[in-house]
Amino acid sequence: MIMQRKIKHLLYGIAVLLLVVAGTDLAKAQNAIDLRINEILVLNESNYVDDFGMHNGWIEIFNSAYSPINIGGCYLTDDLSNPTKYWIPIGDPATIIPPRGYVVFYADQRPARGIFHLNFTLENTETIALFDANGRTKIDELKITQPQKVDVTYGRLTDGGENWDFMEFSTPGANNDHSRKASAGEKFVQMDPYGIGMTMIAMFVVFSALALLYIIYKNIGLFFVQKASKAAKKDLQATIPGKHTKEEGMSGEVNAAIAMALYLYQSELHDEENTVLTIRKVSRNYSPWSSKIYTLRKSPR
Amino acid sequence: MGTFFDFIIEHISQFLQFTAFANMTFGHVIMICIGLVFIYLAIAKEFEPMLLIPIGFGILVGNVAFAPGFKIGVYETGSVLNYLYFGVLQGIYPPLIFLGIGAMTDFSALISNPKLILIGAAAQLGIFGAYCIALALGFSPTEAGAIAIIGGADGPTAIFLSSKLAPDLMGAIAISAYSYMALVPVIQPPIMRLLTNSKERLIRMKPPRAVSKVEKIIFAIAGMLLTTFIVPSGLPLLGMLFFGNLLKESGVTKRLADTAKGPMIDIVTILIGLTVGASTQATTFLTLKSVGIFALGAGSFIIATTGGVLFVKLLNVFLKEGRKINPLIGNSGVSAVPDSARVSQVVGLEYDKTNHLLMHAMGPNVAGVIGSAVAAGILLSFLM
């Protein structure tokens, strides 16, 4: 009964933990929810041309995940009261956006020209939104509050980042941030040219990880040693004459005597009925309690 | 008739141009000699034969000079060797080897005396010492990180990290790591003797206690969770290592454990050894950088051994009499399992024929495997 209650409590605990984790950003699955409206061009006179050679407004969608995402089935709209305004067709390989990749939709109100041609334009648009395949979950939304400039795109300063502004360069289907960036390693070495910082941090982390293991294992070990010594004490008490109440508490000596008797019987030496069996603890400096030594390869000659 | 003979001669000369003799360079000859030395060391001296035979033969395979364009070489897309090399390039083989290592490793020595874990951490100093030197020699940060891991004395970890940080140097790094691992019995003993006195070498350690099955199971699970929570980038290696160990210790997945530590690790060892060897084509391998990598590899092993031995001496300052650790097991903090533990045993027996250090040395030795995987994770997260 107590056990059942404990299991019940444990299950409740796990369920609560899962709910908490599910509510955090960290638990987000890498799916359509990772898509972002990344850059737009509303007034296109001499900027990027579509696959028909036309200048139209366009919307760039960025996959911020590290796995491919199929945008097919999602909806793009310029009207929040009509979230399913443009349904992105499914089944086309072109709708699969590679990890950290982009797709560009042309807002030319000519959906007959292909799946990337929307059924609305951006000239008078105040809002652009991307909805999930269920048509209800809003994945991302952009409110166009500033007057747009001709041939100047408006986008996130870094791909998937929070800050928006007019861009110096138009980058449809490419990284928004054109500034020269040092790699993580280069940045590290700029601050730590001799590697002393890396050594200190890394050794600290390695020591912390293994020290944590040490602390936990020291305590687990203590627990098991105490448990073993308690069990040994109990066994000892059970072997005291008059206190031996449980049959399963037979000592090693009794087992050895039975084994010896069986051996003698099987060897047909059962005539020796009054033999004294002496069991002596083997004392050796080295006890090969694990046979690993015998499994090693020979030392190199 | 004359035209026919011209045709025959033209094709014979074309054929001759395709032979390795026509394409051979001095570099190929040098690499073939290196491959032969590896094979000799493996067979005649029994230096890590399981590794040096596949790598040595792989060097021979990789340095048969051929005319490019026939999908033959390890670097030619679509060749058989290139497909096999994919597992190295993408870091697939090392975690599989770690699975096998986990399934064949008994962590009892470590569990019974957990403070030995810390020696495995101290010996990782070799990695970061080599990182500093590599930076000073002008290697880029990612190259320095990839080269430094040689000091972890762990071939799969070295291949895994270099495939991520510096794929161009992977052949040289892998060859260097495995060469020095084979030379552990030569490199470590002089350093151990130099850093210890006769009294320290005779320290007797308490025999390890018997460890229960439950403790071993908890170790596999807690070990994975703790280390990877701190360094998630070490997950492919550490996750597989502890998973393999759980297969072994659970006692209910004997077939899986047997496969992981038997046929599977053998197959992967063959593939990784042969393809890493074959990746040392003279045209890409014989460079000044490779020479630098070999020099740094030696340096990192020396620093790692020194770090481990000196750390034990430092630890002994705080330990009571009777609980002191023999500093001759400090070298085994580098993760060349079980060679460095065997070196502790051999050197220990030189000074006391009845002082067996092997089981004690296995503790830091397996801790070194964990430590080097954690160190690789740190380098990956900082430099990539």
Interface residues (C-beta under 8 A of the other chain):
Chain A: S183 A184 G185 E186 F188 V189 P193 Y194 G195 I196 M198 T199 I201 A202 M203 V205 V206 F207 S208 A209 L210 A211 L212 L213 Y214 I216 Y217 K218 I220 G221 F224 V225 A228 N285 Y286 S287 W289 S290 K292 I293 L296 R297 K298 S299 P300 R301
Chain B: K45 E46 F47 P49 D106 S108 A109 L110 I111 S112 P114 K115 I117 L118 G120 A121 A122 Q124 L125 I127 F128 G129 Y131 C132 A134 L135 A136 S140 P141 T142 A144 G145 L165 P185 P207 P208 R209 A210 V211 S212 V214 E215 I218 F219 A222 G223 L226 T227 I230 V231 P338 R342 V346 T354 N355 H356 L358 M359 M362 A367 I370 G371 V374 A375 I378 L379 F382 L383 M384
